[in-house]
Amino acid sequence: MLGAAFFFSLTSAISKWLGKDFHIVQLVFFRNIVGVVFIISSIWRRPLRQDGGKLGLLIFRGVVGTLSLYLLFYSIQTLGLGRASTYQYTYPIFLALFSWLLIGETLNSSEWTAIFVGFTGILFVFRPDLSLSWRDNSLGLGNALLTAVSYLSIRQLGVVYDTRAIILSFMLSGIVMPIISMLVGTYHPMEGFDFLIGTFKWPENIYQWGAFLGLGLTALVGQRMLTQSFTYDKAGRVAAVGYSNILFSVLIGFFMGEAFPTISMFTGMLLIVAGGILISASKKKPVVNP
């Protein structure tokens, strides 16, 4: 899991570097087109075994998951690696809340405490003052909201679909949706929707091509390590180690020229991690990362 967290933070760092010259929708496209090759080859070698029957929900999971990736890459560009990663890892808090609101799951006292601690941490990180953009912070938090909704759908899909089919739906959406976004951005650009609409630009040198390949491979390796970690150890302990992604992102961001977290943001990070660990420790089944 420590390796998975490191590789996911590398994916974010590569997206930040590429984001200087390429739009985030193009980054989403390349992030998924590399992975889909490996998933399809896996299905070719070992065909899917599943009942199916929830195609609409499968498509919904892919679309929502892709939108969350849009917002993640956008947040990395506008908020920086540390803050974007912190917002991303608030998803267990929203997942617990949505499970209670939407499907009627019962929450125990420790889970309600975790939700309260997590939201307190969000307030410290958000710091709603005039020096920060409400829009960018809200979009960063929107990534966590969409991730929680996406994971909630995975709970329903995992009963009737092979895990590879669920991941494939996400990756295919992550290819088709960016193509649509880039076509719209080319012929009908819309101001104010830069987190959804963009244009395509060919990489100019071998370093950029290598970075795009690395974007997909680091995400794929991270996913592989994540799956293995949940297979061989307790979900709560593994999820707790996964929060090291925030530390890796802060350190990598610092070496890429970002400011080190303030006391307020650092306090918020600790509260969010504490809330997430409390939530994860109370869950019997792991949630698969997209």
TORFIFI-171304 format. One line per 3 residues: number of its first residue (from 1); their letters; for each residue x, y, z negated of N, C-alpha, C. Coordinates in steps of 0.02 Angstrom, whole numbers, m for minus. Layout:
NUM) a) X Y Z X Y Z X Y Z; ...
END
This chain:
1) mlg) 42 m60 0 0 0 0 43 63 0; 100 59 m34 146 115 m34 171 128 37; 186 74 72 206 81 142 151 110 185
4) aaf) 89 88 174 32 114 212 24 189 201; 29 210 138 23 281 122 78 322 156; 139 293 157 194 328 189 182 335 264
7) ffs) 161 281 297 150 283 369 91 328 388; 39 330 347 m16 376 360 6 449 353; 50 461 305 76 529 297 121 547 357
10) lts) 157 498 384 196 510 445 151 526 504; 95 491 508 46 506 561 24 579 557; 9 601 497 m12 671 486 44 719 505
13) ais) 106 702 485 162 746 499 174 752 575; 169 696 610 177 697 683 123 739 715; 61 733 690 6 773 717 18 847 705
16) kwl) 48 864 649 64 935 635 115 961 684; 167 920 697 219 941 744 192 948 815; 152 899 836 123 902 903 71 957 909
19) gkd) 38 973 854 m15 1023 855 8 1093 873; 74 1104 871 100 1169 892 91 1180 967; 89 1125 1006 86 1130 1079 24 1098 1110
22) fhi) m11 1056 1071 m68 1019 1098 m129 1027 1053; m188 1024 1084 m250 1032 1045 m263 968 1006; m298 975 950 m309 918 905 m351 862 938
25) vql) m396 879 985 m435 826 1017 m391 781 1059; m337 810 1088 m290 769 1125 m251 723 1078; m236 748 1018 m202 706 969 m246 647 948
28) vff) m310 659 938 m357 605 921 m358 553 977; m358 576 1039 m359 532 1097 m299 485 1097; m239 512 1091 m179 471 1092 m172 428 1029
31) rni) m196 453 973 m193 415 911 m231 349 919; m286 350 956 m329 291 962 m313 248 1023; m289 278 1076 m277 239 1137 m220 189 1127
34) vgv) m173 205 1083 m119 158 1068 m146 99 1028; m187 114 977 m213 62 934 m262 15 968; m302 42 1014 m354 1 1046 m324 m55 1087
37) vfi) m264 m44 1114 m230 m96 1153 m216 m156 1108; m193 m144 1047 m177 m199 1001 m240 m234 976; m293 m195 964 m355 m226 940 m385 m271 994
40) iss) m386 m247 1056 m414 m286 1111 m372 m350 1122; m307 m344 1117 m264 m404 1125 m277 m454 1069; m292 m430 1009 m308 m474 953 m374 m511 966
43) iwr) m423 m474 992 m488 m504 1008 m481 m554 1065; m436 m540 1112 m424 m585 1168 m396 m651 1144; m349 m647 1096 m318 m708 1069 m366 m746 1023
46) rpl) m405 m709 984 m451 m740 936 m518 m706 941; m565 m735 981 m630 m703 993 m668 m686 929; m712 m636 935 m752 m614 878 m801 m667 857
49) rqd) m811 m673 791 m863 m716 764 m906 m674 718; m967 m660 740 m1010 m615 703 m1082 m625 723; m1128 m600 681 m1199 m603 696 m1222 m543 737
52) ggk) m1194 m484 721 m1214 m424 757 m1285 m401 740; m1314 m361 784 m1383 m339 775 m1391 m268 750; m1336 m233 737 m1340 m164 713 m1298 m118 757
55) lgl) m1312 m121 823 m1273 m84 871 m1276 m9 859; m1335 17 842 m1343 88 829 m1299 111 772; m1297 73 718 m1256 90 660 m1182 84 677
58) lif) m1165 35 720 m1095 26 741 m1071 87 780; m1113 112 825 m1096 172 864 m1092 232 818; m1139 237 771 m1141 292 723 m1075 294 683
61) rgv) m1053 236 660 m990 233 622 m931 259 664; m930 240 728 m877 262 772 m877 337 782; m936 365 793 m943 437 805 m923 477 743
64) vgt) m950 457 685 m936 493 623 m862 487 604; m834 427 614 m763 417 599 m719 461 643; m737 468 706 m699 510 752 m704 584 733
67) lsl) m764 605 715 m773 675 693 m731 689 630; m727 641 585 m686 651 525 m613 657 543; m591 621 595 m522 626 618 m509 693 650
70) yll) m558 719 687 m553 787 715 m538 837 658; m579 832 606 m573 881 551 m507 871 512; m484 809 507 m421 796 472 m363 830 510
73) fys) m358 817 575 m304 847 614 m309 923 616; m371 948 619 m381 1021 618 m358 1050 551; m375 1016 497 m356 1040 430 m281 1040 420
76) iqt) m248 990 449 m175 986 443 m143 1048 475; m172 1070 532 m145 1129 566 m160 1194 528; m219 1199 499 m240 1262 468 m224 1267 394
79) lgl) m226 1210 358 m217 1211 286 m149 1183 263; m118 1145 306 m55 1113 288 m65 1041 266; m11 1003 266 m15 932 251 m39 917 180
82) gra) m14 954 131 m31 940 61 m105 951 46; m131 1010 65 m201 1026 51 m248 981 91; m232 970 156 m274 928 198 m278 857 171
85) sty) m220 830 150 m218 763 122 m258 758 57; m253 810 16 m290 811 m47 m365 810 m35; m388 852 12 m459 852 29 m481 783 56
88) qyt) m438 754 98 m455 689 127 m468 636 73; m428 638 20 m433 587 m32 m485 602 m85; m529 649 m70 m588 658 m113 m645 613 m90
91) ypi) m635 576 m35 m689 536 m8 m719 485 m57; m679 452 m103 m711 405 m149 m763 438 m194; m752 501 m210 m799 538 m253 m864 548 m216
94) fla) m860 570 m153 m920 580 m112 m953 513 m96; m913 461 m86 m940 395 m71 m983 370 m128; m959 378 m190 m998 358 m248 m1063 398 m253
97) lfs) m1058 462 m240 m1117 506 m244 m1168 488 m191; m1144 477 m129 m1189 459 m74 m1220 390 m85; m1182 344 m115 m1208 277 m129 m1268 282 m177
100) wll) m1263 328 m224 m1318 340 m271 m1377 375 m238; m1363 426 m197 m1415 466 m167 m1451 429 m110; m1412 393 m68 m1440 367 m5 m1462 294 m9
103) ige) m1426 253 m47 m1445 182 m48 m1463 158 m118; m1467 204 m166 m1493 187 m232 m1448 147 m277; m1381 148 m265 m1336 113 m310 m1335 146 m379
106) tln) m1329 105 m430 m1326 130 m498 m1254 148 m516; m1244 207 m543 m1178 228 m564 m1172 223 m640; m1116 197 m664 m1105 193 m736 m1075 258 m762
109) sse) m1066 262 m826 m1042 324 m857 m972 343 m833; m928 294 m822 m860 310 m799 m861 338 m728; m908 314 m686 m913 340 m618 m940 411 m617
112) wta) m989 426 m661 m1013 495 m666 m958 541 m692; m919 516 m739 m862 555 m764 m812 568 m708; m799 517 m668 m752 524 m612 m777 576 m562
115) ifv) m842 576 m548 m870 625 m501 m861 696 m528; m873 704 m593 m866 770 m624 m792 793 m621; m746 747 m638 m675 763 m638 m652 780 m567
118) gft) m676 741 m518 m657 752 m449 m680 819 m422; m743 837 m437 m769 901 m413 m735 960 m448; m715 951 m510 m676 1002 m544 m609 1012 m508
121) gil) m579 957 m488 m516 961 m450 m525 996 m384; m581 983 m350 m595 1016 m286 m598 1092 m295; m628 1115 m349 m632 1187 m362 m563 1217 m371
124) fvf) m518 1181 m404 m449 1206 m414 m412 1210 m347; m424 1161 m303 m389 1160 m238 m420 1211 m191; m486 1215 m191 m522 1260 m146 m505 1333 m161
127) rpd) m503 1349 m226 m488 1416 m248 m523 1468 m205; m588 1475 m211 m627 1519 m166 m613 1593 m178; m555 1617 m156 m540 1687 m162 m530 1717 m92
130) lsl) m519 1782 m88 m517 1816 m24 m454 1799 16; m403 1770 m16 m342 1756 20 m345 1691 61; m398 1653 52 m406 1589 88 m467 1591 132
133) swr) m464 1551 186 m520 1547 233 m572 1498 208; m632 1523 195 m687 1478 175 m701 1427 230; m698 1450 292 m713 1405 348 m663 1347 352
136) dns) m599 1362 348 m549 1309 354 m551 1261 295; m560 1288 235 m566 1245 176 m628 1202 179; m683 1230 203 m746 1192 209 m739 1137 260
139) lgl) m705 1151 316 m695 1099 366 m649 1045 340; m600 1063 298 m557 1013 267 m596 968 221; m641 997 183 m683 958 139 m734 917 179
142) gna) m754 944 237 m800 908 281 m771 842 305; m705 839 312 m672 776 330 m687 722 278; m683 740 214 m698 692 161 m771 671 162
145) llt) m816 718 174 m887 703 176 m902 653 232; m875 666 292 m887 621 348 m854 553 338; m795 553 306 m762 490 291 m804 448 243
148) avs) m834 481 193 m877 445 146 m938 415 182; m969 454 226 m1026 428 265 m1005 370 309; m946 376 339 m920 323 382 m909 259 342
151) yls) m879 264 283 m866 206 242 m931 175 215; m980 217 204 m1045 192 181 m1076 148 235; m1068 167 298 m1093 126 353 m1054 61 360
154) irq) m989 63 344 m948 2 348 m974 m51 300; m998 m29 241 m1026 m77 193 m1084 m117 224; m1125 m83 264 m1181 m117 295 m1158 m159 355
157) lgv) m1109 m134 393 m1087 m168 453 m1044 m229 437; m1007 m227 382 m962 m281 365 m997 m347 353; m1062 m345 341 m1101 m406 329 m1113 m444 394
160) vyd) m1120 m408 450 m1140 m440 513 m1089 m432 570; m1035 m394 559 m986 m384 611 m916 m403 588; m877 m429 635 m805 m440 624 m772 m373 611
163) tra) m723 m372 564 m688 m310 548 m657 m278 610; m631 m319 655 m600 m293 716 m650 m257 760; m713 m281 761 m765 m248 801 m781 m179 772
166) iil) m780 m174 706 m793 m109 674 m737 m60 689; m675 m83 684 m617 m40 699 m618 m21 773; m635 m70 817 m637 m56 889 m688 m3 906
169) sfm) m746 m5 872 m797 46 885 m772 116 868; m733 120 814 m703 184 794 m652 207 846; m609 162 868 m557 181 915 m585 198 984
172) lsg) m635 161 1006 m666 178 1071 m700 246 1068; m733 260 1012 m763 327 1003 m708 380 1004; m650 362 973 m594 408 970 m559 418 1037
175) ivm) m580 381 1088 m555 391 1156 m608 429 1197; m670 405 1193 m724 434 1234 m740 506 1212; m747 517 1147 m766 583 1123 m713 637 1139
178) pii) m648 624 1130 m599 674 1151 m601 689 1226; m614 638 1267 m620 651 1339 m676 700 1353; m734 689 1320 m790 735 1328 m772 805 1302
181) sml) m739 807 1244 m718 871 1215 m672 909 1262; m625 874 1293 m578 906 1338 m610 928 1403; m658 890 1428 m695 910 1488 m736 973 1475
184) vgt) m770 974 1417 m809 1033 1399 m763 1093 1389; m707 1082 1356 m659 1136 1344 m629 1164 1407; m622 1122 1458 m594 1144 1522 m643 1184 1563
187) yhp) m706 1162 1565 m755 1193 1609 m804 1239 1573; m815 1228 1509 m863 1269 1471 m834 1284 1401; m779 1321 1397 m750 1336 1331 m798 1375 1287
190) meg) m800 1356 1222 m845 1389 1175 m805 1416 1116; m807 1480 1107 m770 1512 1053 m801 1493 986; m759 1480 937 m782 1462 871 m789 1388 859
193) fdf) m778 1347 911 m783 1274 905 m715 1242 920; m662 1275 900 m595 1250 914 m579 1185 879; m618 1166 829 m607 1102 795 m642 1045 831
196) lig) m681 1060 883 m717 1009 921 m701 1010 996; m685 1068 1022 m676 1077 1094 m605 1099 1109; m573 1065 1157 m504 1083 1175 m490 1066 1247
199) tfk) m427 1069 1267 m407 1054 1335 m349 1004 1334; m338 973 1391 m283 924 1398 m222 957 1427; m164 937 1401 m100 963 1425 m51 905 1429
202) wpe) m19 896 1487 28 842 1494 90 854 1452; 115 803 1416 179 811 1381 234 829 1431; 280 872 1409 330 899 1454 397 863 1451
205) niy) 409 825 1398 474 793 1392 468 727 1355; 523 691 1351 522 625 1320 509 628 1245; 527 685 1213 515 691 1141 440 695 1127
208) qwg) 403 731 1168 331 736 1158 297 670 1173; 319 635 1227 290 569 1241 305 521 1183; 365 524 1157 384 482 1100 343 497 1038
211) afl) 329 562 1028 288 582 970 217 556 976; 189 559 1036 121 533 1047 119 457 1035; 171 422 1058 175 350 1045 181 338 970
214) glg) 223 378 936 231 371 864 167 386 826; 127 432 852 63 449 820 18 387 815; 15 350 870 m27 290 870 4 232 832
217) lta) 69 223 837 102 166 805 104 173 729; 118 234 704 120 242 631 51 231 601; m3 253 636 m71 241 612 m86 166 612
220) lvg) m62 131 665 m75 60 671 m38 20 617; 26 37 605 65 3 553 34 17 484; 14 79 473 m18 96 409 m81 56 398
223) qrm) m122 49 451 m183 10 446 m169 m63 431; m117 m90 462 m99 m160 451 m77 m171 379; m35 m126 353 m12 m132 284 m70 m123 235
226) ltq) m115 m78 251 m173 m66 207 m215 m129 201; m229 m161 259 m270 m221 259 m237 m277 218; m171 m285 226 m136 m337 189 m136 m323 114
229) sft) m128 m260 95 m126 m243 24 m192 m258 m10; m248 m244 24 m313 m258 m5 m327 m334 m7; m293 m370 38 m302 m443 41 m269 m478 m18
232) ydk) m212 m452 m41 m171 m488 m89 m170 m458 m159; m206 m404 m171 m205 m376 m239 m273 m345 m254; m282 m325 m317 m346 m297 m339 m359 m230 m306
235) agr) m421 m219 m286 m439 m159 m249 m424 m96 m288; m440 m95 m353 m429 m36 m394 m356 m17 m398; m312 m67 m407 m241 m53 m414 m212 m31 m347
238) vaa) m233 m63 m293 m209 m44 m227 m230 27 m209; m293 43 m223 m319 110 m207 m282 164 m247; m264 148 m308 m226 196 m349 m159 211 m319
241) vgy) m125 159 m294 m60 169 m261 m69 210 m197; m127 203 m165 m140 239 m103 m138 315 m110; m149 339 m171 m148 412 m182 m77 440 m176
244) sni) m28 396 m170 40 420 m158 45 456 m91; m5 446 m48 m8 482 16 m5 557 5; m38 581 m48 m38 652 m63 33 676 m78
247) lfs) 69 637 m119 138 655 m136 182 655 m74; 176 603 m33 216 600 29 200 660 73; 136 677 80 116 732 123 143 799 98
250) vli) 141 809 32 167 871 3 242 877 16; 279 822 5 352 824 15 370 833 88; 336 797 133 350 805 204 332 875 227
253) gff) 275 900 203 255 968 220 306 1019 197; 334 1009 138 385 1054 111 446 1055 157; 468 996 179 526 992 224 510 1020 294
256) mge) 445 1024 310 426 1054 374 411 1129 368; 425 1157 309 420 1229 301 358 1253 264; 317 1207 238 258 1228 201 277 1248 129
259) afp) 236 1291 100 248 1312 30 232 1254 m17; 269 1251 m72 255 1199 m123 190 1216 m159; 151 1166 m180 86 1180 m211 91 1226 m272
262) tis) 43 1271 m279 39 1313 m338 16 1272 m398; 19 1302 m457 m4 1267 m518 m78 1249 m512; m117 1296 m485 m189 1283 m476 m201 1223 m431
265) mft) m167 1222 m373 m176 1167 m326 m150 1102 m354; m94 1104 m389 m65 1044 m418 m112 1015 m471; m143 1059 m511 m192 1037 m561 m251 1003 m526
268) gml) m275 1034 m472 m330 1005 m434 m313 937 m405; m252 931 m379 m230 866 m353 m233 812 m406; m207 827 m466 m207 778 m520 m278 758 m539
271) liv) m323 807 m542 m393 792 m560 m426 749 m507; m413 764 m443 m443 725 m388 m416 654 m389; m351 646 m400 m321 579 m404 m351 541 m463
274) agg) m358 574 m520 m387 541 m580 m459 519 m566; m498 563 m535 m567 545 m518 m570 487 m469; m527 489 m419 m527 436 m369 m507 369 m397
277) ili) m457 369 m442 m435 307 m473 m491 278 m517; m526 321 m554 m581 298 m595 m636 265 m553; m650 296 m496 m700 268 m450 m676 201 m423
280) sas) m614 199 m398 m587 138 m367 m583 81 m417; m565 96 m479 m558 43 m529 m625 11 m547; m679 46 m535 m745 20 m553 m778 m19 m497
283) kkk) m746 m18 m437 m775 m52 m379 m748 m123 m373; m792 m169 m356 m773 m239 m351 m745 m255 m281; m769 m217 m230 m748 m232 m162 m710 m172 m134
286) pvv) m657 m184 m94 m620 m130 m65 m657 m99 m7; m640 m39 9 m667 m4 67 m611 1 119; m626 m19 180 m575 m21 233 m563 48 260
289) np) m499 68 264 m480 133 292 m486 131 367; m509 186 400 m518 183 472 m453 188 509
END
